[in-house]
């Protein structure tokens, strides 16, 4: 399962991504043109897709509903 997170830092082929306040180092080898503030889907430590903010926020809201129970 890929989880959306917000990019907080970009350092070459690595980024620091925030997942609701938890920050993780993520590889950017599989995506292009990632900037601070972008949302990415992360799977197994790699960003696999760049998302627009609206889509990312919708996915995060859906995940909250699923894990609320």
Secondary structure, 3 states (H helix, E strand, C coil): CCEEEEEEEEECCEEEEEECCEEEEEECCCCCCCCCCCEEEEECCEEEEEECHHHHHHHHHHHHHHHHC
